[in-house]
């Protein structure tokens, strides 16, 4: 849980202390969009984390968000505000490069296009069906040769679907 010392309306550039990861961190508000604030804080090892929550500063409703999970709307807003990059993502160490907004915008735009493509939706639906088939076959795999054959068929189907998805991803690259 994040705790902030005061509840006030936050504006870009404001720095507020937050309790995160067994310590007090300085959260810098990067932007406010539609009453929601996005802030970034640095960890001692050099990685940066993002928090998102209501601009009124209610500490109970703030949550972590990864760099890659930022919506295209947020990324474009940050770019319009003059930001070109964000601090190194979680899991990276002090010498890691900063994450550029241009690369995040390109990634999110491509992901959104792939997700909207009807072929992607069909592949995802078939993949879920194949996963269910595989798990059912796995549960009864030792009961009969037919179950083992079904398990093998499900594996072949899943591999084909992963290949199709990779081809679809490459088409949007």
Secondary structure, DSSP 4 states (H G I P E B T S, - for coil): ---BS------TT-EEEEEETTEEEEEEEEEEETTEEEEEEE-TTS-EEEEEEETT--GGG-EEE-TTTS-HHHHHHHHHTT--EEPPPTT--TTPPPEEHHHHHHHHHHHHHHHHSHHHHHHHHHHHHHHHHHHHHHHTTTT-HHHHHHHHHHHHHHHHHHHHHHHHHHHT-
